Amino acid sequence: MENIQVPLKDNPFVPPKGRCCPVNDIPPELLSLIFEVGAQSIEDGEDEDEEDEAMAAFWNLEAGVEDGVDEDSDTTHLKRTRNDGVDEEGLSESSSNVTDSTFEAAPPFEVLISHVCQHWRTVALNTPSLWTKIDVSALESPPFERVQILLERSKSLPIDIHIDCEPPDDDDDDDDDEEEDYSGSEDSELGQSPRSMSFSDLDNLMSLLVPHISRWGSIEVAVACYKHMFIFLSAVSDPSIAGAPQLEALQLYHHEDAESITAFAHPDLVQHFKLFGGVAPRLKSVALWGVHVDWCQEWLSCGSNLLDLELAYHTDDVRPSWTQFVGILRGAPKLETLSLCSSGPLGTPHDWCPEGGSGSYGDDSSTGVIELHSLTDLVLAFHLPVYVSGLLRRLAFPVLKSLTLDLDDGDFTDLVAQLAGPATTAVPVVPKDGEKKRSLLSELDTLKISALPCSDRSVELMYAELGNLKALNLSMTYLSPAFLQLLYHPCSVSGHRDICHVWLPSLTTLSTTDVPGHQILELVQKRKDAGVPLKAVYMEENDDVSDHDVQWLKENLETFDFFEGSDDEFEPLGDIEEEHEGSESEWEEVDD
C-alpha cells in the first residue's frame, strides 16, 4: 500500500488554505500577551527539548523557501532582510556561528515569531518585553548592530545584559597556532586569548550600553583577562553617571588563575572603583568573583534591598577590611544568602574586632557579635580553620537553614566541634533546666559538604546534631568514607545501649558525587528497612552506575535523576529541595 500523507485537521504545522488565518482575528493586545507568555515559558525551560525538536523539524522543511517576505502567504522563511538591510537572523546569538548543517538550531523565540507573517511581525516588534535580553559573546564585533536593534526595540523597559568576553570553549586547541599572529599586540601582552573580545571592541560596546544605564535591570560580565573587567568598571564609574536606579543584579566574574593569594596580579589595574556613582538602590543580588570595588560605596554599605551577596577569589591586598565588611553586613538587614569563597574580611581573627569588644550590627555590647537576622543560607569555601572559626565566633545566624562547606586546607576537627556546640548568639542565652543549648547544625534543613578534613569521630558528632536535616549533598572525592557510611549504619542512643537509631532520621533528599551506584542502592535499601526511607536521590552524571541499578532506584524512590556537577558554583542544596517539593515532575539538571 502506498504511503499516503493525509493532512490532519487543525495541524499547527500546516497553514490553513487560502488567505484565512484565524489566529489573526485575535486582538493585537491579546496576541502580544500570548507572545510574552510563550517567551517566559521558554526562559523557564518548560518542555524545552520537545519544543526545540519540533521547531527544528518544522523549519528545516522550509529550507527551500526563497528569502524575503511572501506577501501572498501567511508564513515566511526565517531568513529575511529588513528594509534597512540588516539581516534579522543576526538577532540570533548563535547565527554568527551557524554552519550549513542540515539541522540548524532554532532561533530565539522572539525572532521566530517575528518571522511567521507580517501581522505577527508587527505585533512582535511592538512588544518591547520580547527584546529586553541582550547577550553579547566574544565573537561579536562593532558596530554591534544586533545590540542596537535590541536597545531600540526594548524601548524604555529595563534590560538584562550579559557580556561574555571569554573565548569559546573550543578555542583552547587553536590558541597555540594563533598566538604567533598576535604576539606583538597589546592584547597578547596582557595575556588575552586572540579570540577573546578585543579591548577596543568592549570599549565600543560599553559606549552603546552606558547611555542606557538608567534602564539596566541586571548586568553580568565574564572575563578571563582583568583588563576587560577594568574597561567595564571604568565605563560604569564615569563621573557623568548619576546612578543605576533599576539595577537589581550585578554579577562580575573574573576567571583567571591567580599565582598568588596575597597580591593582586595586575598592580596597574588595582583601582577600587565607585560604580554607578555609588547609587543602585534596588540591588538585590551582588556577585564579585576576583573583582574588587570600593567597599564603602553606598550600594554596598547601604544595601537595604540586598538579598544575596557572593564574594569570591580576592587576594589579601584587595579585600575589605573588617570594618568595611561589618559595614556591608550592617547595611543589608534583608540579606538572606552570604557566600565567602576564598574571600571575606582582610587579615586573621586576631586583626578583627576582639571578641567581647564593641560590636556594630544587631550586636550586644557585651559580646561584640554581629547578628544576621535574615540570613538563611551560608556558603564557606577555601578558608583556613582559624579563619572560619573566627568568623563563626563573631557572626550569629539565628534563622540559618542551609550551610555549604568546601574547606580542604587543614584539619577542621575543632571546627566541627564548634559547629556542634552551642551556637553563637548576640545576647547570652541561659538554657532552662535540663535543656541543651541549640547548635548551629541542629536547625539546618539542608547541608552540602564538598571538602571537610576531620576525624571520623567528628563526623559522628556532626551527624548527631543534624536531626532536622532534610537534604544532604556529599561530594565524596575529598571526604572521609564515614560521611556516607554512617547514613546506613545504626547509631546507639546515649544512655540506652539496647536502642538503635539511624543517623539523620529526617533526611529525605540525598545528592552524591563520586559514589558508585551499587553503594547508593545499598544505602537506599538499608534506610528503607530501618523505617527512614529516602524520597529523592540525585547522582553526578559521570558516576559509575549500571542500568539495572538505575531501574531499581527509580522503582524504589519517588525521584531519581542525574545532575551535572560544576566546580564553579556553590549553589545551596535548598534550591534542589524546593524544586522537588514544588513539582511532581522529575528534577532535571542542577549545577552543583
N, C-alpha and C positions, 0 to 999 in steps of 0.2 A: 504494500500500500504506500502510495506516495505521501511524503511528509508535507501536509498542507498546513500552513500557518493561518489560523483564524484570529483576527483581532478581537480581543476581549473587550466587552463593554466597560466604559469608564477606565480604560487602561491609562494611567497617568503618564506613560512614556509614549503614547500615541496621540498626537494633536487631533482635536475634533475636525471633521470635514468642513470645507467651506471657510468662510471668514468669521464664523461664530466662535467666540471663546468665552464661555460662561463666567470664568473667574474674573474677567474684566468688568463684569457687572457689579462687582464689589466696590463700594466707595473707596476712593484712594486712601482716606484716613484709616479705614479698616485694613486695607492691604498693607499699608505701611506698618501697622501694628503686627500683622502676621509676619512680616519680614523681620521685625525686631525680635519676636518670639523665636523664630527659626534661627536667627543668629545667636541668640542666647543659648538655645539647646545645643548648637554646635560647640559653643565655647564650654559648656558644661560637660561635653563628651557623651551626650545621650545617643546611643545607637550609632556611634561614630564609624565603627568599622563597616557596618552594614550599609550606611548611607554613602560612605566613600566608594564602596564596591559598586553599588547601584549607579551612582553618578558617573563613575569612570566608564562603566559598561555602556551607559546610555550615550554619553558624549563621544565615546570612541566610534559609535555607529554613525555619528555626524561628521566623521573625518573628511568625507568627500564634498561637503558643502562649501561653496566658494566663500571667500572672505567678504565682509561688509554686511549691511542690513538688507534683507529681502523684504521690501515693503509689502509684498503680496502674501507674506507668511507671518504667522504669529510666533514663529521660532526663528532663531538665527544661530549661526555657528559662533563659538566663543571668540574666535579671532576676528575682531572687528577694529576699525580705526575711527577714532573720534575726529570731529571736524577740524580740530586744531592739529591733527597729525600725530598725536601721541597714541602709541599702541596701548590700548587699555589692558591688554594682557599683562603689561608691565606692573599692574597693581598687584599681581600675584607675586608673593615673595619668592617663590621658587621658580618663576618663569625665566629668570636670567640664567638658570642652570638647566632648564629643560632640554633634554635630548630628543632625538627623533624616534624614541622608543614607541612601540605600538600602544603601550598603556601609559599615558601621561597622568600625572597626579591631577585630581580635580582642583580647580581654582578655589580661592576662598569663597565662602557663601555669598558675601555681598557682591563680589564680581560675577558670580554665577547668575544670580537673579537679575542683575542689571543687563544681562545679555539674552534674556529669554525673548522679549519682544519690546517694541517701542514704549508701550504703556507701562510695563514693569520697569523699564529703564528710567522713565520719567519719575515714577514713584520712588524707586530706589535712590536716585540721585537727590531727591528732595527729602530723604530720611537721614538726617545728619548722624544719628546714633549708629548707623551702619559703618561709618568711616572714621571712628574715633581711635582705632588701634593702629599705631604707627610702629612697625617693626623694621629696623634697618640693619642689614648684615654687612660684613666686611667686604662683600663682593660688589656692593653698590658704590656709585661714584657720582660726582657732580654732573649735571645740575640737580640731581635728586628729584626728577620730575614726579615720581610716584609720591614722594613725601609732600611735594607742593600740592598735588591733586587732593591728597587726604586732608591736608590742612584747610584747603578751600571747601571741600565737601562737608567736613565736620562742623563748619560754621562757627558758632560761639560755644559749642559744648565742650566739657572737659575732655582732654585727650590723654590716652595711655601710651607711653613711649618706651620702646625697648631698643637699645643700641648695642649691637654686638660687634666690637672691634677686633675680636679674635679671629684667626684664620680658620677655615673649615677643618672639620675633624680629620679629613683625608689629606691634609696638607703636609703632615709630618714626613711622608716619603719623598716629597718634592723639595723640601727645604734645602737640602744639601746641594741639589743641582741648581737652584735658582739663586742662592745666596751670592754666587760669584757675580751675577749681573747687577747686584745692588750693593756690592761691598764698599763702594765709595760714597754711598748716600748717607744722609743724616739719620734716616730711619734705621738703617742697618747698624750704624754706630751705637744707637740707643737700644739695640737688642730686639728690634721689631722684626717679625717674620715678613718676608716680601709680600705675602698675600693677606696680611692684615690691612685694615683700613689705614690709609696714609694719614699723617698728621694734618696735612693741608686739607684733605677731604673731610676729616672730622671738624676742622675749624669752619669749613664751608657749611657743613650740616648744622652746626650749632648756630650759625648766623641765620638759618632758616627757622630754627625752633625757638630760640630765645625770645624773639618778638612776641611769641605766643605763650610765654611762661605763665601768664596770668590764667591760662586755661589748663595748665598741666595738672592732671589728676593723679598720675603716677609716672615715675621715671626709673628705669632700670638700665644700668650701664655695666657691661662686662668687658674687661680689657686684660691683655696678657703683658702689656708694656705700660709702665706707670705714666709715661709721657702722655699717652692717650687720656688717662684719668686727669692728669694735670691740666690738659686743654679743656676738658669738660668743666672741672672745678673753677678754672679761671673764667670761663664763659658765664657761668651762673653766679659768679661773685662780683660781676661788674658793678661799680657804684651806681649805675643808672637803673639797676633792677630794684624795684620798690618792695618786692616780695612775691611769694607763690601762694596766693590766697586759697586756691582749691587743691593744692597738693596734699594727698593722703598717704602716699607710699614713696619712699626714697630708698632705692636698693643699688648700692655701688659695690662692684666686685672686681678686685684686682687679683687675678690668678697667676701669680709668678712666684716660683720657689725662692724663698729668701735664704741667703747664705748665712745670715746672722739673725739671732733673735733679739739682739740688744741694740743694733744700729740700723737705721733705715738705709736701704741700699742706694738711694739717689739723693745725696745731700743737697744738690742744687734744686730739688723738687720737694723739699721738706715742708714748705709753707703750709700753715694751718689756715685754710680759707674760711671766710664767713659767707655761707651760701645764702642766696635769695635775700640779701640784706638782713639776714637773721630772722626773717619773717616767713613762717609757714605754719599758721595757727591750726590747720586741720590735720596735720601729720598724725597718722595712726601707726604706721609701720616704718621702721628705720633699720636698714642692714648695711653695715660698713665692714667689708672684708678687705683687709690690707689697705684701707683708705682712711686717712686721718683728716680731721677738720678742726675748726675752732671749737673746743669742747664747752665753751662758755656762752656760745651764741643762743639767742632766745628760743629757737625751736627745739633746742636740746634742754636747756636749763629751765624752760617754762613749757614743757610739753604736756599741756593739760589734757590733750586728747590722745596721747601716745599709749598704744596698747602693746606693741611688740618692738623690742629693741634687741638687735643682734650685733655684737662686736666681735670681730674675728681677725686673727693673724696680724696683730700690731706689735712692732718691735718696741722695746722698752722706751726708746727716746721719743716716741710719738704718742704714747698712751696718755690718757687723762690722769691727772694727779688724784689722790684720794679725795681731796676737797672738791675737785671738779666732778668726780664720779658720784659723790654723795649729792652734789647739786643736781645732777641729771636725775637721780632717783627721787630726790625731793620734789622736783618739778613735774613728775609723772605719777600723780596719785591713782590713775586708772591703769597703770602698767600691769599687764596680765602675763606676758612672756618675756623672760630675760635669758639671753644666750651669750655666754662668755667662752669663746673658743680661742685659746692662746691669746687672750686679751682680757682687759679689765684694768683696775687701778694700778698705777705705776708703783713699783717697789715691792717690798715684802710687808707682811702684817706688822712687823716691828716699826716700819716707817709710817704706818697709818695712825689714825686717832687711837690712843691707848684704850684698851678695854676698861670700862668703868669711868672713862672721861666724858667730856661733853659731847652729846650726840647732836643730830641735825634734823632728822626727818621722822616724824611719828615716834620719836625715841623718848626714853625716860632718862632724866638727867643722872640718875644713879647707875645706869647700866651703859649708856652710850650706844645702845643697839638701835639700828635703823629698821623699822618695821615696814614691810611692803604689804600693805593691807589688801591689795587686789591681785597679787601675783599668784597665778595658779600653775605656771609651767616654768621650770628652771632647767637650763642646759649648761653643763660644765665640762669642758674638754681641753686636754693638753695643758694641764697645770701640774705643779709640784704639790705633794701632800701638804706642806706647810702653808702654801698659798690658799688652797681650797679650805683647809681647816680654819685659817684666819678669816676668810670671807664668811663662813658659816657661823662664826662666833660674833660677827658684827652685823649680820643681817638676820632678820626674823621673817618667817613666811607662815603666817597663821592660817592661810587658806590654800597652801600648796597641794596640788593634786597630781602633778606629773613631774617626774625627775628623769633627766638623761645624763648619763655619766660615760665619758670616754677619756679615762685617765690611765696612762700607760707608763709614766716615768716615775718610778719609785715604789715604795711599799705603802699601801693605803690601809693596812690593818687598823691602825689607830683611827683613821678617818671613819672607817666602818663602825667602830665602837662609838665614835662621836655621833654618827647618824642614828645609831640605835639607842643612844642615851637621850636624856631629857632635851627637848627642843629648845633652841634659843628663843627667848622672849624679851620684849622691850620692858615689860613690867614683871617683876618676880612673881612666880605662881607657887602658891603653897598648896600641895595636894591634900585632899581630905584623908582622914584616917583609912589606911588600907588601900588607898588609890594610888596607882602608879602614874608618874609624870608622863605626859604624852611625848613621844619621839617624833622626829620629822618624818620617819618612814611609816609610822603607824596610820597616818591619814592619807597615804598615797593611793590613787586609783590606778595609775599607770607608771611603769618603770622601764627604762631602756638602759642596758649596760653593754657597751662595746669593748671596754677595757677597764679592769679594776684589779690590779695585782694585790692579793691579800691572802691570808691564811684560810684554809678550809673551815676552821672554827669560826672565822669572821663571817663566812657565808651563812652558816647556821644562825649566827647572831642576827644577821640582817634579815633572813627569812622569817625568823621568829617575830619580827616586828611588822611583817607585811600581811597581817591577817585580813586587811580590807582590800588588798591589791586585786584588780580585775584583769589587767592587761600587762603582759611582760614580754619584752623584746630582748633576746640574748644573741649577741654576735660571738660565737664560741671560739673564733680564731685566736683571740688573745685572752680568753677566760679560763679559769680553772674548771676541770670537768665537774667539780662539785656544784657549780651553778645550775647545771642541767640535771645531774643525777639525783639531787635532793628533791626534785619535783615529783619523783615517783618512788621515793623511799619513805617509809613511815618514820614519824618522829614521836618520841615519847613526851608525855605531858609532865611537866615539873611536879614532883611530889606524888605522882601516880604512875609507877613503873608498869602497871598492868594495862594502862590505857595508851593506845597508839592513835595518832592522827597523821594526816598528810600535810606537808608544808604548803603554805599559800592556799588555804581551803576555799577562798573566794575567787580564785583565778578561773577565768573563762576564755581568755584570748591569749594565744602564745604565738610569737613570731621568732624564727630562728635563722641564723646564718651559720654555715659550715657544720651542719648536723645531718648525718645520713638518714634516709627515710625509715630504715628498719628501727632506728633508735626512737624516732618520733612515734612510730606505730606502737612500740612497747610502752612509751610514756602515756600515750592516749589510752591504751587498754588498761594499764595499771591504775590510772586516776579514775577511770570509769568503774573499775572493780571496787575501788575504795569509796565510791559514792560522791566523788567530787569531779565530775566529768568536765572536760574542756568542750567549749562550743565552737570555737574558731581557731584554726591553725594556719599560719602563713609561713612558707619556706622560701628561702632565697632561690631564685630560678636556676642557679648553677650548681646547687647541691645535689648529691647523688641520691636518687630515689627511683625505684622501679615502677613500672606501670601497675603492677599488682598492688604495691603499697599505696599508690595514688588512688586506685579504685577503692581500696579498703578504707582509706582516710575519708574519702568523700561519702562513703556509706555510713561511717560512724561519727561524723561531725556535721554540725549544721552548715558550716562553711569551711572549705579547704581551698587554698589557692597559692600561687607563687607571686613573689614580688621581685622587682629589680633593685638590687642594692646599689647604694651610691656612697662614696667616701666624702662627698662634698656637701651633704646636707645633714643637719641634725634635727630631723622632724620629730616632734613629740609623738609618742605612740598613741596619745589620746585621739589624734586625728583618725587613726585606723579604727579605734574602738567606737568613735562616734559614727563613722560610716557604717560599721557593722550593725549598730543598734538602730540606725535610722532607715535602713533599707533591707529588704529581704533578698535583693539580688546579690550575687557574689561580688565580693571586693575584687577589683581588677588589678590595679597597679599602684604601688606607693613607693616613692624613693625613700630609702632609709636614711 
